[in-house]
Amino acid sequence: MKKQDLKDISIQELTQMINDDKQNMVKFKINHKVSDLENPKIITKTRKHIAQLKTELRRRELEQVTK
């Protein structure tokens, strides 16, 4: 997801996406421990996506404080 796309999403949607990705991350890790994932890079991509979402959420929080 591009930065411009993240700017158009509401705070509730960002929070929901973070929670969904965290749940998926746990599932991916468990599946990877039990049996090999088809694409183990999905864990890394999901972790980075969570970081992008959290960064956007934090940027908005700081924006509100400075206003």
Sequence and secondary structure as in RCSB ss.txt:
>XXXX:A:sequence
MKKQDLKDISIQELTQMINDDKQNMVKFKINHKVSDLENPKIITKTRKHIAQLKTELRRRELEQVTK
>XXXX:A:secstr
  HHHHHTS HHHHHHHHHHHHHHHHHHHHHHHHS  S THHHHHHHHHHHHHHHHHHHHHHHHHH 
